[in-house]
Amino acid sequence: MAKHDLDPNYLDPNYEPVVNHSENTPFHEVLSARMQRRTVMKGSVGAALAGVMGLGLVGCGSDSDDDDDTGGNVLPPKVDTKLGFQAIPVSTANEVKVPEGYTAEAFLPWGTPITGSYPEYRPDGSNTGAEQEQQVGMHHDGMHFYPIDVKSGGNSSEEGLLVMNHEYIDQSAIHTNGATSNADGLRPADEVRKEIAAHGVSVVHIRKDSAGKWDVVFGSRFNRRITGGTAMDIRGPLRGYGKLVTPYSLDATETRGTLNNCSMGPTPWGTYLTAEENWHGYFAFDTDKAARPREYVRHGVGGSSRYDWEKADSGLDQYRRFDVTPTPGGSAETDYRNEACTFGYMVEIDPFSPESKPQKRTSLGRFGHEGVIFAPVTEGQPVVCYSGDDSRFEYIYKFVSARPYYAASADGSLLDEGTLYVARFNDDGTGEWLSLSLKDETFAGKVAAAKGKEVGRSGIVFDGFDSQADVLLNTRLAADIAGATPMDRPEWGAVDPNNGDVYFTLTNNSKRTDAETDAANPIANNINGHIIRWTEADGNHAAMAFEWDIFVFAGEQGTETVVDGEAVVTLGDENIFNSPDGLWFDYNGRLWIQTDGYSNETFGNQMMLAADPATRDIRRFFVGPVGCEVTGVVTTPDTSNMFVNIQHPRANWPNASEDRPRDATVIVTRNDGGVIGA
């Protein structure tokens, strides 16, 4: 999601190296004459699709009221998704803005004590590493609310577990005087311990009191911190694979920690999947590029690390593991050359089993996971989920389980066997899922043909895959070879609960040139981004084909989204936005769009908008404080309480009396107790 690296300029190419230089058909070579792009108004991107969707995308603006047979994924009847609030204007104020008739209140800021001895947050930054391990982490991101009241069938809106990610840290805020180093260049170990502890996931048991105010249930066994140092199991095809051997796990079955946790995905069986996104920057690799393995080159691992954790003055394994440089005469059993291969996965956490060990689900691939979104499940059918790789020119993936889903026995092992696919978006509004399995003859043929050749412009001379585990360890490289469509930073996904359509945000891509534009990514220097959506063939999420359109182009006032020659969305004061990032369908089918882009007088601070997917009516609902990213959203089951995360506020928010800004969750309610957004 965020390309921060402690720098507010999200469009700076130094945020993240462009590590996909493959020449996979960006459709400029195959654009049909029916595809056109044009500037609609001065100052707007004005990108338009003309003629592409003459196919009539099922569920995308359709007038049909029929309930489709979705190939086993039976969906609920359609409900009213109209928006019932007055859009709010852009804002540059250092406060949260919501529509008239709504209230917003900060909750669970960074440093809130939630477990152990419940150490209080110290505004001067003097909390220790051990104390941070018992407090809410830094830089809140994706989250989910799990009802806890079994008496109401698990649908309580009064009590539950709020589980949230903590993506990265601000070293200047987390310590009293920022990050420090000793005279010998090493860092104090407790500073490093604190920074590692501020990453990961918080599980917080919350409950409304008699006055209707949410608070932490202190002493609850469910309160828990998972950090960058928590022991974890490796599951799926990469379990036991030699390239994941480290001194910590000589049999490659375990690792420590989860990092750069961005979006997430609640599973159909009630657990939480957290995404490891920009993990590559946490590791030092002190050799030239030619000496780095392809597992690191294709992800940008190399050079110095982001926070210098490997320089902790204790010399302990738990810190030196962040230096993945091979030692002279060493091996994977004696140094941590493979440590970075144990990151880049979706990690499953059971919030209701605090004693359980997190599981890295390697069948879903290794890349810069933004999150994961599950299609509706039904008895006897496979589990299907989608994930975006949040980097310029990377891909959108789909996993289809080998075993069918049965509610009575379903658990995370369903994610350990199956097939990973990558998307190709064709210029005529159709698309296909390309298998990344060596058992697939087409993919195996492409792999054989690529041997000995430089793949795209990556600089990697491909020497083959030794197993399916090797394919998944090098998911990006496999997708290059398969011929997937390079996208404009695919981030959060969402599945419409009423018709099954799949939506993905394409946040931006300032590096795309005119020659690299294509039907699905038609804007050169795409600084504002867009949202794409598709319907799987026959409404079956396990299908190998789909039809797609662009739901909306972000941009300035006057930016149009045109389908079949007609402007279906024209942005105005009530809905201009840039860089769509977070995406979530509420339980009634309204689509919530969160932004993580640039702020100026035109756009104001980062925001959240609501959309009616049937009509493309989009309205600004929420604006965050100065310098923040608005990210992570969920409601209680009755949709009367909304939780929204604020990440990296720049000024002293939410407490004006404190010098340090603190990430926090915002609770939004309607003053009349009604449904949010209706």
C-alpha positions as CSV (number, residue, x, y, z in Angstrom):
1,M,0.0,0.0,0.0
2,A,2.1,2.9,1.2
3,K,5.4,3.6,-0.5
4,H,6.6,5.6,2.4
5,D,10.2,4.9,3.4
6,L,9.6,7.9,5.8
7,D,9.2,10.2,2.8
8,P,5.8,11.9,2.2
9,N,6.3,12.2,-1.6
10,Y,4.5,9.0,-2.7
11,L,5.4,9.6,-6.4
12,D,9.2,9.6,-5.7
13,P,10.7,6.7,-7.6
14,N,13.0,6.0,-4.7
15,Y,10.0,4.7,-2.7
16,E,10.3,1.4,-4.4
17,P,12.5,0.2,-7.2
18,V,10.7,-0.8,-10.4
19,V,11.8,-4.4,-10.4
20,N,9.6,-5.6,-13.1
21,H,11.1,-4.7,-16.4
22,S,9.6,-7.6,-18.3
23,E,8.2,-6.9,-21.7
24,N,4.9,-8.7,-21.2
25,T,2.4,-7.5,-23.7
26,P,1.5,-4.1,-22.3
27,F,-1.2,-3.9,-25.0
28,H,0.3,-1.2,-27.1
29,E,1.2,-4.0,-29.6
30,V,-2.3,-5.3,-29.8
31,L,-4.6,-2.4,-29.2
32,S,-7.7,-2.6,-31.4
33,A,-9.0,0.3,-33.4
34,R,-12.0,0.3,-31.1
35,M,-9.9,1.5,-28.1
36,Q,-9.5,5.2,-27.8
37,R,-8.0,7.6,-25.2
38,R,-8.7,11.3,-24.9
39,T,-8.3,14.3,-22.6
40,V,-11.8,15.5,-21.6
41,M,-11.0,18.7,-19.8
42,K,-8.0,20.9,-19.2
43,G,-6.1,19.7,-16.2
44,S,-7.8,16.3,-16.1
45,V,-6.5,12.9,-17.0
46,G,-9.7,12.4,-18.9
47,A,-8.9,8.8,-19.9
48,A,-11.8,7.1,-21.6
49,L,-12.7,3.7,-22.7
50,A,-14.8,3.7,-25.9
51,G,-16.3,0.6,-27.4
52,V,-14.5,-1.9,-25.2
53,M,-17.5,-2.7,-23.0
54,G,-20.0,-3.2,-25.8
55,L,-19.8,-6.8,-24.5
56,G,-22.1,-5.9,-21.6
57,L,-20.3,-6.9,-18.4
58,V,-22.6,-9.0,-16.3
59,G,-23.4,-7.1,-13.0
60,C,-21.5,-4.0,-14.0
61,G,-24.3,-1.4,-14.3
62,S,-26.7,-4.1,-15.4
63,D,-30.4,-3.5,-15.0
64,S,-31.1,-7.1,-14.4
65,D,-32.6,-8.0,-11.0
66,D,-32.1,-11.7,-11.5
67,D,-30.1,-13.6,-9.0
68,D,-27.4,-15.3,-11.0
69,D,-26.3,-18.9,-10.5
70,T,-22.7,-18.3,-9.7
71,G,-21.4,-21.8,-10.3
72,G,-21.9,-22.8,-6.7
73,N,-21.1,-19.4,-5.2
74,V,-24.7,-18.4,-4.3
75,L,-24.9,-14.7,-3.6
76,P,-27.5,-12.9,-1.5
77,P,-30.4,-11.0,-3.0
78,K,-29.5,-7.5,-4.1
79,V,-30.2,-4.6,-1.7
80,D,-30.4,-0.9,-2.0
81,T,-26.9,0.5,-2.3
82,K,-27.9,4.2,-2.8
83,L,-26.0,6.8,-0.9
84,G,-27.9,8.8,1.7
85,F,-25.5,11.5,2.8
86,Q,-24.4,14.8,1.6
87,A,-20.9,14.7,0.2
88,I,-18.4,16.8,2.2
89,P,-15.8,19.2,0.7
90,V,-12.1,18.6,0.6
91,S,-10.2,19.7,3.7
92,T,-6.7,20.7,4.7
93,A,-7.6,20.9,8.4
94,N,-5.7,18.8,11.0
95,E,-8.8,16.9,12.0
96,V,-11.2,14.3,10.7
97,K,-14.2,15.5,8.7
98,V,-17.4,13.5,8.3
99,P,-20.8,14.4,6.9
100,E,-23.4,16.3,8.9
101,G,-25.3,14.0,11.2
102,Y,-22.2,11.8,11.8
103,T,-19.6,11.8,14.6
104,A,-15.9,10.7,14.5
105,E,-13.8,9.8,17.5
106,A,-10.2,8.6,17.7
107,F,-9.6,5.2,19.3
108,L,-6.7,2.8,20.0
109,P,-3.8,5.2,19.1
110,W,-0.3,3.8,18.7
111,G,1.1,2.9,22.2
112,T,-2.3,2.0,23.8
113,P,-1.5,-0.8,26.3
114,I,-3.4,-4.0,25.4
115,T,-1.7,-6.9,27.0
116,G,0.9,-8.1,29.6
117,S,1.4,-5.5,32.4
118,Y,-0.4,-2.9,30.3
119,P,2.4,-0.3,30.3
120,E,1.2,3.2,29.7
121,Y,2.2,5.1,26.6
122,R,4.8,7.8,27.3
123,P,4.4,10.9,25.2
124,D,8.1,11.6,25.3
125,G,8.9,8.4,23.3
126,S,10.7,6.7,26.3
127,N,8.8,3.4,26.3
128,T,11.1,0.5,26.1
129,G,11.1,-2.3,23.5
130,A,9.5,-4.7,26.1
131,E,6.7,-2.2,26.7
132,Q,6.1,-1.7,23.0
133,E,5.6,-5.5,22.7
134,Q,2.6,-5.0,25.0
135,Q,1.1,-1.9,23.2
136,V,-0.7,-1.2,20.0
137,G,1.8,-0.9,17.1
138,M,2.6,1.9,14.8
139,H,1.2,2.9,11.5
140,H,-2.2,1.3,11.5
141,D,-3.4,-0.3,8.2
142,G,-5.8,-3.0,7.2
143,M,-8.1,-4.4,9.9
144,H,-11.2,-6.5,10.5
145,F,-13.9,-6.7,13.3
146,Y,-14.8,-10.2,14.5
147,P,-18.0,-10.4,16.6
148,I,-17.4,-12.3,19.9
149,D,-20.9,-12.7,21.3
150,V,-21.8,-16.4,20.6
151,K,-25.3,-15.8,22.2
152,S,-26.2,-13.7,19.2
153,G,-24.9,-16.2,16.7
154,G,-21.5,-14.4,16.4
155,N,-23.1,-11.3,15.0
156,S,-22.7,-9.0,17.9
157,S,-22.2,-5.3,17.2
158,E,-21.5,-4.6,20.9
159,E,-18.3,-6.7,21.4
160,G,-15.6,-8.2,19.4
161,L,-12.0,-8.5,18.4
162,L,-10.6,-5.7,16.3
163,V,-7.5,-7.0,14.5
164,M,-5.3,-4.6,12.7
165,N,-2.0,-4.4,10.8
166,H,1.0,-2.1,11.6
167,E,2.8,-1.4,8.4
168,Y,6.0,0.4,9.3
169,I,7.4,3.0,11.7
170,D,8.6,6.6,12.0
171,Q,12.0,6.4,13.8
172,S,11.9,10.1,14.6
173,A,8.7,9.6,16.6
174,I,9.1,6.2,18.2
175,H,12.2,7.2,20.2
176,T,12.8,10.2,22.4
177,N,15.5,11.7,20.1
178,G,15.0,9.6,17.0
179,A,17.1,6.6,16.0
180,T,20.6,6.7,17.5
181,S,23.9,5.0,16.9
182,N,26.9,4.2,19.1
183,A,30.4,5.6,18.4
184,D,31.2,2.3,16.6
185,G,28.2,2.7,14.3
186,L,26.1,0.0,16.0
187,R,22.5,0.8,17.1
188,P,21.3,0.3,20.7
189,A,19.6,-3.1,20.8
190,D,16.5,-1.9,22.7
191,E,15.8,0.7,20.0
192,V,15.9,-2.1,17.5
193,R,13.7,-4.3,19.7
194,K,11.2,-1.5,20.0
195,E,11.0,-0.9,16.2
196,I,10.5,-4.6,15.5
197,A,7.8,-4.7,18.2
198,A,5.9,-1.7,16.6
199,H,5.5,-3.8,13.4
200,G,3.1,-6.6,12.9
201,V,-0.5,-7.1,14.1
202,S,-2.6,-6.2,17.2
203,V,-5.6,-8.2,18.3
204,V,-7.7,-6.1,20.7
205,H,-10.8,-7.3,22.5
206,I,-13.2,-4.3,22.6
207,R,-16.6,-3.8,24.0
208,K,-19.2,-1.0,24.4
209,D,-19.8,0.2,27.9
210,S,-23.2,1.1,29.3
211,A,-23.0,4.6,27.7
212,G,-22.3,3.0,24.3
213,K,-18.6,4.0,24.3
214,W,-16.0,1.5,23.0
215,D,-13.1,0.5,25.2
216,V,-10.5,-2.2,25.5
217,V,-11.4,-5.3,27.6
218,F,-8.4,-5.2,29.9
219,G,-7.2,-8.6,31.0
220,S,-8.9,-10.4,28.1
221,R,-7.0,-13.6,27.0
222,F,-7.6,-12.5,23.4
223,N,-5.5,-9.4,23.6
224,R,-2.3,-10.1,21.7
225,R,0.6,-8.7,19.8
226,I,2.2,-10.4,16.8
227,T,5.4,-8.6,15.8
228,G,8.5,-8.8,13.6
229,G,9.9,-11.3,16.1
230,T,7.1,-13.7,16.6
231,A,7.7,-17.4,15.8
232,M,5.8,-18.6,12.8
233,D,5.4,-21.8,10.8
234,I,6.0,-22.1,7.1
235,R,3.1,-23.9,5.4
236,G,2.4,-25.0,1.8
237,P,4.8,-26.0,-1.0
238,L,7.7,-24.0,0.4
239,R,7.7,-25.8,3.8
240,G,11.0,-27.7,4.0
241,Y,12.3,-26.1,0.8
242,G,16.1,-25.7,0.8
243,K,16.1,-22.0,-0.2
244,L,14.3,-21.2,3.1
245,V,16.9,-22.9,5.3
246,T,18.3,-20.6,8.0
247,P,20.3,-21.2,11.2
248,Y,16.9,-20.6,13.0
249,S,15.2,-23.4,11.1
250,L,17.6,-26.0,9.5
251,D,14.6,-27.9,8.1
252,A,13.0,-24.7,6.7
253,T,9.7,-25.2,8.6
254,E,9.8,-22.0,10.7
255,T,10.8,-18.4,10.7
256,R,10.4,-15.3,12.9
257,G,8.2,-12.3,12.3
258,T,6.0,-10.6,9.8
259,L,6.8,-7.2,8.4
260,N,5.4,-4.3,6.5
261,N,1.8,-5.6,7.1
262,C,-0.5,-3.7,4.7
263,S,-3.9,-4.9,3.9
264,M,-5.5,-8.2,5.0
265,G,-8.3,-10.6,4.4
266,P,-10.8,-12.3,6.7
267,T,-11.1,-16.0,5.8
268,P,-14.4,-17.8,5.4
269,W,-13.4,-19.9,8.5
270,G,-13.0,-16.9,10.8
271,T,-9.2,-16.3,10.8
272,Y,-7.2,-13.3,9.7
273,L,-4.7,-13.1,6.8
274,T,-2.1,-10.3,7.0
275,A,-0.1,-9.2,4.0
276,E,3.6,-8.7,3.8
277,E,4.1,-6.0,1.3
278,N,7.4,-3.9,1.1
279,W,9.4,-6.4,3.1
280,H,12.4,-6.1,0.7
281,G,13.7,-3.0,2.3
282,Y,14.3,-4.6,5.7
283,F,17.3,-6.6,4.7
284,A,20.9,-5.6,4.0
285,F,22.8,-7.3,1.2
286,D,26.3,-5.9,1.0
287,T,27.4,-7.2,-2.4
288,D,27.0,-6.0,-6.0
289,K,23.8,-6.9,-7.9
290,A,25.5,-9.6,-9.9
291,A,26.0,-11.6,-6.7
292,R,22.4,-11.5,-5.6
293,P,20.2,-14.5,-6.2
294,R,17.2,-13.9,-8.5
295,E,14.9,-14.3,-5.4
296,Y,16.3,-11.0,-4.3
297,V,17.0,-9.2,-7.6
298,R,13.4,-9.5,-8.8
299,H,12.2,-7.9,-5.5
300,G,14.7,-5.2,-5.0
301,V,16.5,-6.7,-2.0
302,G,20.0,-5.3,-1.9
303,G,22.3,-2.6,-0.5
304,S,21.6,-1.2,2.9
305,S,18.5,-1.9,5.0
306,R,15.8,0.6,5.8
307,Y,16.3,0.7,9.6
308,D,19.7,-0.9,10.2
309,W,18.3,-3.6,12.5
310,E,21.2,-5.8,11.6
311,K,23.5,-3.3,13.4
312,A,22.0,-3.9,16.8
313,D,24.8,-3.9,19.4
314,S,23.7,-7.1,21.1
315,G,24.9,-9.4,18.3
316,L,21.9,-11.6,18.8
317,D,20.5,-13.8,16.0
318,Q,17.2,-12.1,16.2
319,Y,18.8,-8.9,14.9
320,R,21.7,-10.1,12.7
321,R,19.3,-12.1,10.6
322,F,18.5,-8.9,8.8
323,D,21.9,-9.0,7.1
324,V,21.4,-11.5,4.3
325,T,24.9,-11.2,2.8
326,P,26.5,-14.6,2.5
327,T,29.6,-14.9,4.7
328,P,32.9,-16.1,3.3
329,G,33.1,-19.8,3.6
330,G,29.6,-19.9,5.2
331,S,26.4,-21.6,4.2
332,A,22.6,-21.3,4.7
333,E,23.1,-23.3,7.9
334,T,25.5,-20.8,9.4
335,D,24.5,-17.4,8.0
336,Y,21.2,-15.7,7.2
337,R,21.5,-15.5,3.4
338,N,18.0,-17.1,3.0
339,E,16.2,-15.0,5.6
340,A,14.5,-12.7,3.1
341,C,13.1,-15.8,1.3
342,T,11.0,-16.4,4.4
343,F,9.1,-13.1,3.8
344,G,6.7,-12.0,1.1
345,Y,3.6,-14.1,2.0
346,M,0.1,-14.0,3.4
347,V,0.3,-14.9,7.1
348,E,-2.7,-16.5,8.8
349,I,-3.5,-15.6,12.4
350,D,-6.3,-17.1,14.5
351,P,-7.5,-14.2,16.7
352,F,-9.7,-16.5,18.8
353,S,-6.7,-18.8,19.6
354,P,-4.1,-16.6,21.3
355,E,-1.8,-19.5,21.9
356,S,-1.8,-20.5,18.2
357,K,1.3,-19.9,16.0
358,P,0.9,-17.7,12.8
359,Q,1.2,-19.6,9.6
360,K,2.9,-18.3,6.4
361,R,0.7,-19.6,3.5
362,T,3.2,-20.0,0.7
363,S,0.7,-21.4,-1.9
364,L,-0.6,-17.9,-2.3
365,G,2.8,-16.8,-3.8
366,R,5.7,-14.7,-2.7
367,F,5.6,-11.1,-3.7
368,G,4.6,-7.6,-2.4
369,H,1.2,-8.7,-1.1
370,E,-1.2,-5.8,-0.6
371,G,-3.9,-8.1,0.9
372,V,-6.2,-10.9,-0.1
373,I,-9.9,-11.0,-0.8
374,F,-12.1,-14.2,-0.8
375,A,-14.9,-14.9,-3.2
376,P,-18.1,-16.1,-1.7
377,V,-17.8,-19.8,-0.6
378,T,-20.3,-22.6,-0.8
379,E,-20.3,-26.2,0.3
380,G,-18.4,-28.6,-2.0
381,Q,-16.8,-25.9,-4.1
382,P,-13.2,-24.7,-4.1
383,V,-12.0,-21.7,-2.2
384,V,-11.0,-18.8,-4.4
385,C,-9.1,-15.7,-3.4
386,Y,-7.4,-12.7,-5.1
387,S,-4.3,-10.7,-4.3
388,G,-2.5,-7.7,-5.8
389,D,1.2,-7.2,-5.9
390,D,1.6,-3.5,-5.0
391,S,4.4,-2.3,-7.2
392,R,4.6,-0.5,-10.5
393,F,4.1,-3.0,-13.4
394,E,3.3,-5.9,-11.2
395,Y,0.3,-8.3,-11.4
396,I,-3.0,-9.5,-10.0
397,Y,-3.2,-13.1,-8.8
398,K,-5.9,-15.6,-8.1
399,F,-5.7,-18.8,-6.0
400,V,-8.1,-21.8,-6.4
401,S,-7.9,-24.4,-3.8
402,A,-7.5,-28.1,-4.7
403,R,-9.8,-29.3,-2.0
404,P,-13.5,-28.2,-1.7
405,Y,-14.8,-26.0,1.1
406,Y,-17.0,-27.6,3.8
407,A,-18.0,-25.2,6.6
408,A,-17.8,-27.9,9.3
409,S,-14.2,-28.7,8.7
410,A,-12.7,-25.7,6.9
411,D,-9.4,-24.2,8.1
412,G,-6.3,-22.7,6.7
413,S,-5.0,-26.0,5.3
414,L,-7.3,-25.3,2.4
415,L,-4.8,-22.7,1.3
416,D,-1.9,-25.1,1.2
417,E,-2.9,-27.0,-1.9
418,G,-4.2,-25.5,-5.1
419,T,-3.2,-23.5,-8.1
420,L,-2.0,-19.9,-8.3
421,Y,-3.0,-18.0,-11.5
422,V,-2.0,-14.6,-12.8
423,A,-4.3,-12.2,-14.8
424,R,-4.0,-11.2,-18.4
425,F,-6.3,-8.3,-19.4
426,N,-7.1,-8.4,-23.2
427,D,-7.8,-5.2,-25.2
428,D,-11.3,-6.3,-26.1
429,G,-12.6,-6.3,-22.5
430,T,-11.9,-10.0,-21.9
431,G,-9.3,-11.6,-19.7
432,E,-7.9,-14.9,-18.8
433,W,-6.2,-16.5,-15.8
434,L,-2.8,-18.0,-16.6
435,S,-1.7,-21.0,-14.6
436,L,1.6,-20.8,-12.7
437,S,1.7,-24.6,-12.2
438,L,4.4,-26.7,-13.7
439,K,1.7,-29.4,-14.2
440,D,0.1,-27.0,-16.7
441,E,1.4,-27.9,-20.2
442,T,1.2,-24.3,-21.4
443,F,3.1,-22.8,-18.5
444,A,5.6,-25.7,-18.6
445,G,6.2,-25.0,-22.3
446,K,6.8,-21.3,-21.6
447,V,9.3,-22.2,-18.8
448,A,11.2,-24.5,-21.1
449,A,11.3,-21.9,-23.9
450,A,12.6,-19.2,-21.5
451,K,15.6,-21.2,-20.2
452,G,18.9,-19.6,-21.0
453,K,17.3,-16.3,-22.0
454,E,17.1,-13.0,-20.3
455,V,13.6,-12.6,-19.1
456,G,12.2,-9.3,-20.2
457,R,14.6,-6.4,-19.2
458,S,15.1,-7.7,-15.6
459,G,18.7,-8.7,-16.2
460,I,17.9,-12.2,-14.9
461,V,19.1,-15.0,-17.2
462,F,16.5,-17.7,-16.5
463,D,18.0,-21.1,-15.7
464,G,14.7,-22.9,-14.9
465,F,12.7,-23.9,-11.9
466,D,13.6,-27.0,-10.0
467,S,10.2,-27.5,-8.5
468,Q,6.8,-25.9,-7.9
469,A,8.2,-24.6,-4.7
470,D,10.8,-22.7,-6.7
471,V,8.0,-21.3,-8.9
472,L,6.2,-19.9,-5.9
473,L,9.4,-18.5,-4.3
474,N,9.9,-16.7,-7.6
475,T,6.2,-15.8,-8.2
476,R,7.0,-12.5,-10.0
477,L,9.5,-14.2,-12.3
478,A,7.0,-17.0,-13.1
479,A,4.3,-14.4,-13.9
480,D,6.8,-12.6,-16.2
481,I,7.3,-15.9,-18.1
482,A,3.5,-16.7,-18.2
483,G,2.8,-13.4,-20.0
484,A,0.7,-11.6,-17.4
485,T,-0.4,-7.9,-17.8
486,P,1.8,-5.4,-15.9
487,M,-0.6,-3.2,-13.9
488,D,-0.5,0.3,-12.3
489,R,0.2,-0.8,-8.7
490,P,-2.6,-3.3,-7.9
491,E,-3.5,-2.8,-4.3
492,W,-6.7,-3.7,-2.4
493,G,-9.4,-5.9,-3.9
494,A,-13.1,-6.3,-3.0
495,V,-15.9,-8.6,-4.1
496,D,-19.4,-7.2,-4.5
497,P,-21.6,-9.2,-2.1
498,N,-24.6,-8.7,-4.3
499,N,-23.4,-9.9,-7.7
500,G,-19.8,-11.2,-7.2
501,D,-18.0,-8.7,-9.3
502,V,-14.3,-8.2,-8.4
503,Y,-12.8,-4.8,-8.0
504,F,-9.2,-3.7,-7.6
505,T,-7.6,-0.4,-7.1
506,L,-4.7,0.6,-9.4
507,T,-3.2,3.3,-7.3
508,N,-0.9,5.1,-9.7
509,N,2.1,4.6,-11.9
510,S,4.2,7.7,-12.8
511,K,6.7,5.5,-14.6
512,R,4.3,4.3,-17.4
513,T,5.2,5.8,-20.7
514,D,2.9,6.3,-23.8
515,A,4.5,3.3,-25.4
516,E,3.6,1.1,-22.4
517,T,-0.1,2.1,-22.1
518,D,-2.7,-0.6,-22.7
519,A,-6.4,-1.1,-22.4
520,A,-6.4,-1.9,-18.7
521,N,-3.8,0.7,-17.9
522,P,-4.4,3.4,-20.5
523,I,-2.8,6.5,-18.9
524,A,0.8,7.4,-19.3
525,N,2.3,9.1,-16.2
526,N,-0.7,7.8,-14.3
527,I,-0.3,9.9,-11.2
528,N,-4.0,9.6,-10.1
529,G,-4.8,5.9,-10.7
530,H,-8.1,4.1,-11.4
531,I,-10.3,1.2,-10.3
532,I,-10.8,-1.9,-12.5
533,R,-13.4,-4.5,-12.1
534,W,-14.4,-7.8,-13.7
535,T,-17.0,-10.6,-13.8
536,E,-15.8,-14.2,-13.9
537,A,-17.2,-16.4,-16.7
538,D,-20.6,-17.8,-15.9
539,G,-20.4,-16.0,-12.5
540,N,-18.0,-18.8,-11.4
541,H,-15.0,-17.4,-9.5
542,A,-13.0,-20.5,-10.3
543,A,-13.4,-19.9,-14.0
544,M,-10.4,-19.3,-16.3
545,A,-11.9,-16.3,-18.2
546,F,-13.5,-13.0,-17.3
547,E,-14.8,-9.8,-18.7
548,W,-13.6,-6.4,-17.4
549,D,-14.2,-2.7,-17.4
550,I,-12.8,0.3,-15.7
551,F,-15.1,1.4,-12.9
552,V,-13.7,4.9,-12.5
553,F,-10.7,7.0,-13.3
554,A,-9.4,9.2,-10.5
555,G,-8.3,12.8,-11.1
556,E,-9.3,16.4,-11.0
557,Q,-12.6,18.0,-11.5
558,G,-13.9,17.2,-15.0
559,T,-12.2,13.8,-15.3
560,E,-14.5,11.5,-17.1
561,T,-14.8,7.7,-17.3
562,V,-16.3,6.9,-20.7
563,V,-17.8,3.6,-21.8
564,D,-19.3,3.1,-25.2
565,G,-19.0,6.8,-25.9
566,E,-20.9,7.9,-22.8
567,A,-19.5,9.5,-19.7
568,V,-20.6,7.2,-16.9
569,V,-18.7,9.2,-14.2
570,T,-17.7,12.8,-14.3
571,L,-15.7,13.9,-11.3
572,G,-16.8,17.1,-9.5
573,D,-16.3,18.9,-6.2
574,E,-18.1,16.2,-4.4
575,N,-15.8,13.3,-5.5
576,I,-12.5,14.3,-7.0
577,F,-9.7,12.1,-5.6
578,N,-6.4,10.6,-6.5
579,S,-4.5,7.4,-5.8
580,P,-7.3,4.9,-4.8
581,D,-5.8,2.4,-2.4
582,G,-8.1,0.9,0.3
583,L,-11.2,-0.8,-1.0
584,W,-14.0,-2.5,0.9
585,F,-17.6,-3.5,0.3
586,D,-19.8,-3.1,3.4
587,Y,-22.4,-5.8,4.2
588,N,-25.1,-4.0,2.2
589,G,-23.0,-3.6,-0.9
590,R,-21.7,0.0,-0.8
591,L,-18.2,0.3,-2.0
592,W,-15.7,2.3,0.2
593,I,-12.7,3.8,-1.5
594,Q,-9.7,5.1,0.5
595,T,-6.8,7.2,-0.8
596,D,-3.0,7.2,-0.4
597,G,-1.7,9.8,-2.7
598,Y,-0.6,13.4,-2.9
599,S,-2.3,16.3,-1.1
600,N,-2.5,19.9,-2.4
601,E,-5.1,22.7,-2.5
602,T,-7.1,20.9,-5.1
603,F,-7.5,17.5,-3.4
604,G,-6.9,18.5,0.3
605,N,-5.9,15.8,2.7
606,Q,-6.4,12.1,2.0
607,M,-9.9,10.8,2.1
608,M,-12.5,8.0,1.9
609,L,-15.4,8.0,-0.5
610,A,-18.5,5.8,-0.8
611,A,-19.8,4.5,-4.1
612,D,-23.0,2.9,-5.4
613,P,-21.6,0.2,-7.7
614,A,-24.8,0.0,-9.7
615,T,-24.9,3.7,-10.6
616,R,-21.3,4.8,-10.1
617,D,-22.5,7.5,-7.8
618,I,-19.4,8.4,-5.8
619,R,-19.4,10.9,-2.8
620,R,-16.7,12.0,-0.4
621,F,-17.6,10.8,3.1
622,F,-14.4,11.2,5.2
623,V,-11.3,13.4,5.1
624,G,-8.3,12.7,7.4
625,P,-5.9,14.9,9.2
626,V,-2.8,16.5,7.7
627,G,-0.2,14.3,6.1
628,C,-2.1,11.0,6.7
629,E,-3.1,8.0,4.7
630,V,-6.7,6.8,5.1
631,T,-6.5,3.1,5.2
632,G,-8.4,0.1,6.6
633,V,-12.2,0.2,7.1
634,V,-14.8,-2.2,8.5
635,T,-18.1,-1.9,10.3
636,T,-19.9,-3.8,13.0
637,P,-22.3,-6.4,11.5
638,D,-25.3,-4.0,11.9
639,T,-23.3,-1.3,10.0
640,S,-23.9,1.3,12.7
641,N,-20.3,1.6,13.8
642,M,-17.5,2.1,11.3
643,F,-13.8,1.7,12.1
644,V,-11.3,3.7,9.9
645,N,-7.6,3.7,10.3
646,I,-5.4,6.8,10.1
647,Q,-1.8,6.1,9.2
648,H,1.3,8.4,9.6
649,P,-0.5,11.7,10.5
650,R,2.1,14.4,10.1
651,A,1.1,16.9,12.8
652,N,0.1,16.4,16.4
653,W,-3.1,14.4,15.8
654,P,-5.2,13.1,17.5
655,N,-4.0,14.8,20.7
656,A,-3.1,18.5,20.1
657,S,-1.4,18.6,23.5
658,E,1.2,16.0,22.5
659,D,4.2,16.8,20.4
660,R,4.2,13.4,18.6
661,P,1.6,12.4,16.0
662,R,0.0,9.0,16.7
663,D,-1.7,6.7,14.3
664,A,-5.2,5.8,15.4
665,T,-8.4,4.1,14.5
666,V,-11.4,6.5,14.1
667,I,-14.9,5.3,15.1
668,V,-17.6,6.8,12.9
669,T,-21.3,6.7,14.0
670,R,-24.5,8.2,12.8
671,N,-26.0,10.5,15.4
672,D,-29.4,8.7,14.9
673,G,-27.8,5.3,15.3
674,G,-28.6,4.3,11.7
675,V,-26.7,2.5,8.9
676,I,-23.4,4.2,7.9
677,G,-23.7,5.6,4.4
678,A,-27.4,5.0,3.9
